[in-house]
Amino acid sequence: MSKSAISGATTLTRKPQQPSAIGSQPNLSNGSTTGSLVDSMRKVIEGKLAGTKLPTDRDRLSQELSSGVYLCNFANKIRIRAVPTVFTPSEANLSPLKAKRNADGFIAACKRLGVPEVC
């Protein structure tokens, strides 16, 4: 903490966070864009899920991840049974309710793994 000599207000400075167990944290201070962050996260998911090839197009990637299946499987590769129930599509697309349950399961697993919430 430091005090401003003019106003007497106290400001807090944050220490850099340590890299997570999943991999090194992206360095956003060097001007990297959201696109490169999305690309690096796509590569991390592909690296953990052997044999998985996700699309590079952001719209198609969003559509692929929207069912939550890849995200739940990713969490389960980090910690076994992090998401105990993963709903997978049968012949058609996954219903919106089951996709939401997958997303909720992934978010709950992230919280249990200690991933900080970012607003």
Backbone as JSON Lines, residues from 0, in Angstrom:
{"i":0,"aa":"M","n":[0.85,-1.18,0.0],"ca":[0.0,0.0,0.0],"c":[0.89,1.24,0.0]}
{"i":1,"aa":"S","n":[0.4,2.26,-0.63],"ca":[1.11,3.53,-0.61],"c":[0.1,4.65,-0.44]}
{"i":2,"aa":"K","n":[0.52,5.74,0.2],"ca":[-0.37,6.89,0.41],"c":[0.04,8.0,-0.54]}
{"i":3,"aa":"S","n":[-0.96,8.61,-1.1],"ca":[-0.71,9.76,-1.95],"c":[-0.44,10.97,-1.07]}
{"i":4,"aa":"A","n":[0.62,11.71,-1.39],"ca":[0.99,12.88,-0.58],"c":[-0.03,14.0,-0.73]}
{"i":5,"aa":"I","n":[-0.71,14.06,-1.87],"ca":[-1.64,15.15,-2.11],"c":[-2.98,14.89,-1.45]}
{"i":6,"aa":"S","n":[-3.57,13.73,-1.72],"ca":[-4.93,13.49,-1.24],"c":[-4.99,12.66,0.02]}
{"i":7,"aa":"G","n":[-3.91,11.97,0.36],"ca":[-3.94,11.11,1.53],"c":[-4.67,9.8,1.27]}
{"i":8,"aa":"A","n":[-5.08,9.55,0.02],"ca":[-5.78,8.32,-0.32],"c":[-4.79,7.16,-0.38]}
{"i":9,"aa":"T","n":[-5.26,6.01,-0.03],"ca":[-4.43,4.81,-0.06],"c":[-4.74,4.03,-1.32]}
{"i":10,"aa":"T","n":[-3.71,3.61,-2.02],"ca":[-3.91,2.79,-3.21],"c":[-3.3,1.42,-2.97]}
{"i":11,"aa":"L","n":[-3.92,0.41,-3.52],"ca":[-3.42,-0.95,-3.4],"c":[-2.8,-1.37,-4.72]}
{"i":12,"aa":"T","n":[-1.68,-2.03,-4.64],"ca":[-1.08,-2.59,-5.85],"c":[-1.13,-4.1,-5.74]}
{"i":13,"aa":"R","n":[-1.39,-4.75,-6.86],"ca":[-1.5,-6.21,-6.89],"c":[-0.17,-6.82,-7.25]}
{"i":14,"aa":"K","n":[0.16,-7.92,-6.59],"ca":[1.32,-8.7,-6.97],"c":[0.93,-9.56,-8.16]}
{"i":15,"aa":"P","n":[1.87,-9.84,-9.05],"ca":[1.55,-10.74,-10.17],"c":[1.18,-12.12,-9.63]}
{"i":16,"aa":"Q","n":[0.18,-12.73,-10.23],"ca":[-0.26,-14.04,-9.79],"c":[0.72,-15.09,-10.27]}
{"i":17,"aa":"Q","n":[0.83,-16.17,-9.5],"ca":[1.67,-17.29,-9.88],"c":[0.99,-18.07,-10.99]}
{"i":18,"aa":"P","n":[1.75,-18.72,-11.87],"ca":[1.15,-19.55,-12.92],"c":[0.32,-20.65,-12.3]}
{"i":19,"aa":"S","n":[-0.77,-21.0,-12.95],"ca":[-1.65,-22.04,-12.44],"c":[-1.1,-23.4,-12.8]}
{"i":20,"aa":"A","n":[-1.7,-24.44,-12.23],"ca":[-1.28,-25.8,-12.49],"c":[-1.62,-26.23,-13.91]}
{"i":21,"aa":"I","n":[-2.58,-25.57,-14.53],"ca":[-3.0,-25.94,-15.88],"c":[-1.92,-25.59,-16.89]}
{"i":22,"aa":"G","n":[-1.26,-24.53,-16.71],"ca":[-0.23,-24.07,-17.64],"c":[0.13,-22.66,-17.28]}
{"i":23,"aa":"S","n":[1.04,-22.09,-18.0],"ca":[1.43,-20.72,-17.69],"c":[0.33,-19.76,-18.07]}
{"i":24,"aa":"Q","n":[0.2,-18.71,-17.27],"ca":[-0.83,-17.71,-17.54],"c":[-0.41,-16.86,-18.72]}
{"i":25,"aa":"P","n":[-1.37,-16.46,-19.55],"ca":[-1.02,-15.58,-20.66],"c":[-0.61,-14.2,-20.16]}
{"i":26,"aa":"N","n":[0.36,-13.62,-20.81],"ca":[0.82,-12.29,-20.45],"c":[0.03,-11.28,-21.26]}
{"i":27,"aa":"L","n":[-0.91,-10.6,-20.63],"ca":[-1.76,-9.65,-21.33],"c":[-1.18,-8.25,-21.33]}
{"i":28,"aa":"S","n":[-0.09,-8.04,-20.6],"ca":[0.48,-6.69,-20.51],"c":[1.27,-6.31,-21.76]}
{"i":29,"aa":"N","n":[1.59,-7.27,-22.61],"ca":[2.39,-6.95,-23.79],"c":[1.53,-6.6,-25.0]}
{"i":30,"aa":"G","n":[0.26,-6.27,-24.78],"ca":[-0.59,-5.84,-25.87],"c":[-1.23,-6.98,-26.63]}
{"i":31,"aa":"S","n":[-1.26,-8.18,-26.06],"ca":[-1.87,-9.28,-26.79],"c":[-3.36,-9.02,-26.93]}
{"i":32,"aa":"T","n":[-3.94,-9.54,-27.97],"ca":[-5.34,-9.3,-28.25],"c":[-6.19,-10.46,-27.76]}
{"i":33,"aa":"T","n":[-7.49,-10.24,-27.71],"ca":[-8.41,-11.28,-27.31],"c":[-8.31,-12.47,-28.26]}
{"i":34,"aa":"G","n":[-8.09,-12.21,-29.53],"ca":[-7.97,-13.28,-30.51],"c":[-6.83,-14.22,-30.21]}
{"i":35,"aa":"S","n":[-5.67,-13.67,-29.82],"ca":[-4.54,-14.54,-29.51],"c":[-4.78,-15.28,-28.2]}
{"i":36,"aa":"L","n":[-5.5,-14.69,-27.27],"ca":[-5.85,-15.37,-26.03],"c":[-6.78,-16.55,-26.32]}
{"i":37,"aa":"V","n":[-7.76,-16.34,-27.18],"ca":[-8.68,-17.41,-27.56],"c":[-7.9,-18.52,-28.27]}
{"i":38,"aa":"D","n":[-6.99,-18.13,-29.14],"ca":[-6.19,-19.12,-29.86],"c":[-5.32,-19.93,-28.91]}
{"i":39,"aa":"S","n":[-4.71,-19.28,-27.94],"ca":[-3.86,-20.01,-27.0],"c":[-4.69,-20.93,-26.11]}
{"i":40,"aa":"M","n":[-5.88,-20.5,-25.71],"ca":[-6.74,-21.38,-24.92],"c":[-7.22,-22.56,-25.75]}
{"i":41,"aa":"R","n":[-7.51,-22.35,-27.03],"ca":[-7.89,-23.44,-27.92],"c":[-6.77,-24.47,-27.98]}
{"i":42,"aa":"K","n":[-5.54,-24.01,-28.07],"ca":[-4.39,-24.91,-28.13],"c":[-4.21,-25.67,-26.82]}
{"i":43,"aa":"V","n":[-4.46,-25.02,-25.69],"ca":[-4.35,-25.7,-24.39],"c":[-5.38,-26.81,-24.3]}
{"i":44,"aa":"I","n":[-6.62,-26.53,-24.71],"ca":[-7.68,-27.55,-24.68],"c":[-7.32,-28.71,-25.6]}
{"i":45,"aa":"E","n":[-6.86,-28.4,-26.8],"ca":[-6.46,-29.46,-27.73],"c":[-5.31,-30.28,-27.17]}
{"i":46,"aa":"G","n":[-4.39,-29.64,-26.47],"ca":[-3.26,-30.35,-25.88],"c":[-3.67,-31.33,-24.8]}
{"i":47,"aa":"K","n":[-4.64,-30.95,-24.0],"ca":[-5.12,-31.83,-22.92],"c":[-6.03,-32.93,-23.45]}
{"i":48,"aa":"L","n":[-6.81,-32.63,-24.47],"ca":[-7.75,-33.61,-25.04],"c":[-7.13,-34.21,-26.3]}
{"i":49,"aa":"A","n":[-6.32,-35.23,-26.11],"ca":[-5.6,-35.86,-27.23],"c":[-6.58,-36.27,-28.32]}
{"i":50,"aa":"G","n":[-6.21,-35.98,-29.55],"ca":[-7.04,-36.34,-30.7],"c":[-8.14,-35.36,-31.01]}
{"i":51,"aa":"T","n":[-8.25,-34.29,-30.24],"ca":[-9.28,-33.28,-30.47],"c":[-8.71,-32.16,-31.31]}
{"i":52,"aa":"K","n":[-9.43,-31.82,-32.35],"ca":[-9.05,-30.68,-33.2],"c":[-10.22,-29.71,-33.22]}
{"i":53,"aa":"L","n":[-10.05,-28.57,-32.57],"ca":[-11.09,-27.56,-32.52],"c":[-10.91,-26.59,-33.68]}
{"i":54,"aa":"P","n":[-12.02,-26.02,-34.18],"ca":[-11.92,-25.07,-35.3],"c":[-11.2,-23.78,-34.89]}
{"i":55,"aa":"T","n":[-10.49,-23.18,-35.84],"ca":[-9.79,-21.93,-35.56],"c":[-10.69,-20.72,-35.72]}
{"i":56,"aa":"D","n":[-11.76,-20.85,-36.5],"ca":[-12.73,-19.76,-36.67],"c":[-13.47,-19.55,-35.35]}
{"i":57,"aa":"R","n":[-13.52,-18.3,-34.88],"ca":[-14.1,-18.01,-33.55],"c":[-15.58,-18.37,-33.46]}
{"i":58,"aa":"D","n":[-16.35,-18.15,-34.53],"ca":[-17.78,-18.48,-34.49],"c":[-17.98,-20.0,-34.4]}
{"i":59,"aa":"R","n":[-17.21,-20.74,-35.2],"ca":[-17.33,-22.2,-35.16],"c":[-16.8,-22.76,-33.84]}
{"i":60,"aa":"L","n":[-15.74,-22.15,-33.3],"ca":[-15.21,-22.57,-32.01],"c":[-16.24,-22.36,-30.92]}
{"i":61,"aa":"S","n":[-16.89,-21.2,-30.94],"ca":[-17.93,-20.9,-29.97],"c":[-19.06,-21.91,-30.04]}
{"i":62,"aa":"Q","n":[-19.44,-22.27,-31.26],"ca":[-20.51,-23.25,-31.45],"c":[-20.08,-24.62,-30.92]}
{"i":63,"aa":"E","n":[-18.84,-25.02,-31.16],"ca":[-18.33,-26.31,-30.68],"c":[-18.3,-26.37,-29.16]}
{"i":64,"aa":"L","n":[-17.89,-25.27,-28.54],"ca":[-17.76,-25.24,-27.08],"c":[-19.09,-25.02,-26.38]}
{"i":65,"aa":"S","n":[-20.12,-24.59,-27.11],"ca":[-21.38,-24.22,-26.48],"c":[-22.1,-25.39,-25.82]}
{"i":66,"aa":"S","n":[-21.84,-26.62,-26.26],"ca":[-22.48,-27.77,-25.62],"c":[-21.86,-28.07,-24.26]}
{"i":67,"aa":"G","n":[-20.65,-27.58,-24.02],"ca":[-19.98,-27.8,-22.75],"c":[-19.25,-29.14,-22.67]}
{"i":68,"aa":"V","n":[-19.4,-29.99,-23.68],"ca":[-18.79,-31.33,-23.63],"c":[-17.27,-31.22,-23.59]}
{"i":69,"aa":"Y","n":[-16.67,-30.42,-24.49],"ca":[-15.21,-30.28,-24.5],"c":[-14.71,-29.66,-23.2]}
{"i":70,"aa":"L","n":[-15.44,-28.68,-22.69],"ca":[-15.03,-28.01,-21.45],"c":[-15.06,-28.96,-20.26]}
{"i":71,"aa":"C","n":[-16.12,-29.78,-20.17],"ca":[-16.21,-30.76,-19.08],"c":[-15.12,-31.81,-19.2]}
{"i":72,"aa":"N","n":[-14.87,-32.28,-20.4],"ca":[-13.8,-33.27,-20.61],"c":[-12.44,-32.67,-20.28]}
{"i":73,"aa":"F","n":[-12.24,-31.39,-20.6],"ca":[-11.01,-30.68,-20.26],"c":[-10.81,-30.64,-18.74]}
{"i":74,"aa":"A","n":[-11.86,-30.27,-18.02],"ca":[-11.78,-30.23,-16.55],"c":[-11.51,-31.62,-15.98]}
{"i":75,"aa":"N","n":[-12.11,-32.64,-16.58],"ca":[-11.91,-34.0,-16.11],"c":[-10.5,-34.52,-16.41]}
{"i":76,"aa":"K","n":[-9.83,-33.97,-17.4],"ca":[-8.43,-34.33,-17.66],"c":[-7.51,-33.7,-16.63]}
{"i":77,"aa":"I","n":[-7.91,-32.54,-16.12],"ca":[-7.09,-31.87,-15.1],"c":[-7.25,-32.57,-13.76]}
{"i":78,"aa":"R","n":[-8.48,-32.88,-13.4],"ca":[-8.76,-33.63,-12.17],"c":[-9.86,-34.64,-12.48]}
{"i":79,"aa":"I","n":[-9.58,-35.89,-12.2],"ca":[-10.55,-36.95,-12.48],"c":[-11.85,-36.68,-11.73]}
{"i":80,"aa":"R","n":[-12.96,-36.81,-12.47],"ca":[-14.31,-36.61,-11.93],"c":[-14.55,-35.2,-11.41]}
{"i":81,"aa":"A","n":[-13.85,-34.22,-11.97],"ca":[-14.1,-32.81,-11.61],"c":[-15.53,-32.45,-11.98]}
{"i":82,"aa":"V","n":[-15.99,-32.96,-13.11],"ca":[-17.39,-32.82,-13.53],"c":[-17.95,-34.25,-13.55]}
{"i":83,"aa":"P","n":[-18.71,-34.63,-12.53],"ca":[-19.13,-36.02,-12.42],"c":[-20.06,-36.51,-13.53]}
{"i":84,"aa":"T","n":[-20.9,-35.64,-14.05],"ca":[-21.84,-36.04,-15.1],"c":[-21.67,-35.11,-16.3]}
{"i":85,"aa":"V","n":[-21.33,-35.71,-17.44],"ca":[-21.19,-34.94,-18.68],"c":[-22.24,-35.46,-19.65]}
{"i":86,"aa":"F","n":[-23.12,-34.56,-20.08],"ca":[-24.15,-34.92,-21.05],"c":[-23.54,-34.8,-22.44]}
{"i":87,"aa":"T","n":[-23.65,-35.86,-23.23],"ca":[-23.1,-35.86,-24.58],"c":[-24.24,-35.98,-25.59]}
{"i":88,"aa":"P","n":[-24.05,-35.4,-26.77],"ca":[-25.11,-35.48,-27.78],"c":[-25.21,-36.9,-28.33]}
{"i":89,"aa":"S","n":[-26.44,-37.32,-28.62],"ca":[-26.61,-38.62,-29.25],"c":[-26.54,-38.44,-30.75]}
{"i":90,"aa":"E","n":[-27.64,-38.47,-31.44],"ca":[-27.63,-38.3,-32.89],"c":[-27.77,-36.83,-33.28]}
{"i":91,"aa":"A","n":[-28.54,-36.09,-32.54],"ca":[-28.77,-34.67,-32.84],"c":[-27.92,-33.82,-31.9]}
{"i":92,"aa":"N","n":[-28.08,-32.52,-32.02],"ca":[-27.39,-31.61,-31.1],"c":[-27.89,-31.81,-29.69]}
{"i":93,"aa":"L","n":[-27.08,-31.41,-28.74],"ca":[-27.43,-31.49,-27.33],"c":[-28.52,-30.48,-27.03]}
{"i":94,"aa":"S","n":[-29.49,-30.86,-26.2],"ca":[-30.56,-29.92,-25.86],"c":[-29.97,-28.75,-25.07]}
{"i":95,"aa":"P","n":[-30.6,-27.59,-25.16],"ca":[-30.1,-26.43,-24.43],"c":[-30.02,-26.66,-22.92]}
{"i":96,"aa":"L","n":[-30.95,-27.41,-22.36],"ca":[-30.94,-27.68,-20.92],"c":[-29.71,-28.5,-20.53]}
{"i":97,"aa":"K","n":[-29.4,-29.53,-21.32],"ca":[-28.23,-30.36,-21.02],"c":[-26.94,-29.59,-21.26]}
{"i":98,"aa":"A","n":[-26.92,-28.73,-22.27],"ca":[-25.74,-27.89,-22.52],"c":[-25.52,-26.95,-21.34]}
{"i":99,"aa":"K","n":[-26.59,-26.39,-20.79],"ca":[-26.47,-25.51,-19.62],"c":[-25.96,-26.28,-18.41]}
{"i":100,"aa":"R","n":[-26.46,-27.5,-18.23],"ca":[-25.97,-28.33,-17.11],"c":[-24.48,-28.62,-17.26]}
{"i":101,"aa":"N","n":[-24.04,-28.88,-18.5],"ca":[-22.6,-29.08,-18.73],"c":[-21.82,-27.82,-18.37]}
{"i":102,"aa":"A","n":[-22.31,-26.67,-18.81],"ca":[-21.62,-25.4,-18.52],"c":[-21.59,-25.14,-17.01]}
{"i":103,"aa":"D","n":[-22.7,-25.39,-16.34],"ca":[-22.74,-25.22,-14.88],"c":[-21.76,-26.16,-14.18]}
{"i":104,"aa":"G","n":[-21.68,-27.4,-14.68],"ca":[-20.73,-28.37,-14.11],"c":[-19.3,-27.93,-14.32]}
{"i":105,"aa":"F","n":[-18.99,-27.37,-15.5],"ca":[-17.65,-26.88,-15.77],"c":[-17.3,-25.7,-14.86]}
{"i":106,"aa":"I","n":[-18.22,-24.78,-14.71],"ca":[-17.96,-23.61,-13.84],"c":[-17.76,-24.05,-12.39]}
{"i":107,"aa":"A","n":[-18.58,-24.99,-11.92],"ca":[-18.43,-25.5,-10.55],"c":[-17.07,-26.19,-10.39]}
{"i":108,"aa":"A","n":[-16.65,-26.94,-11.4],"ca":[-15.34,-27.6,-11.34],"c":[-14.22,-26.57,-11.3]}
{"i":109,"aa":"C","n":[-14.34,-25.51,-12.08],"ca":[-13.33,-24.46,-12.07],"c":[-13.21,-23.83,-10.69]}
{"i":110,"aa":"K","n":[-14.34,-23.59,-10.05],"ca":[-14.32,-23.02,-8.69],"c":[-13.64,-23.98,-7.73]}
{"i":111,"aa":"R","n":[-13.95,-25.28,-7.82],"ca":[-13.33,-26.27,-6.94],"c":[-11.83,-26.38,-7.19]}
{"i":112,"aa":"L","n":[-11.41,-26.17,-8.44],"ca":[-9.99,-26.24,-8.79],"c":[-9.23,-24.97,-8.4]}
{"i":113,"aa":"G","n":[-9.97,-23.94,-7.99],"ca":[-9.33,-22.7,-7.54],"c":[-9.1,-21.68,-8.63]}
{"i":114,"aa":"V","n":[-9.79,-21.8,-9.75],"ca":[-9.67,-20.81,-10.82],"c":[-10.38,-19.54,-10.37]}
{"i":115,"aa":"P","n":[-9.69,-18.4,-10.36],"ca":[-10.34,-17.17,-9.9],"c":[-11.39,-16.67,-10.87]}
{"i":116,"aa":"E","n":[-12.45,-16.08,-10.31],"ca":[-13.5,-15.48,-11.15],"c":[-13.01,-14.14,-11.67]}
{"i":117,"aa":"V","n":[-13.3,-13.88,-12.94],"ca":[-12.92,-12.61,-13.56],"c":[-14.21,-11.95,-14.05]}
{"i":118,"aa":"C","n":[-14.4,-10.72,-13.66],"ca":[-15.63,-10.01,-14.06],"c":[-15.39,-9.17,-15.26]}
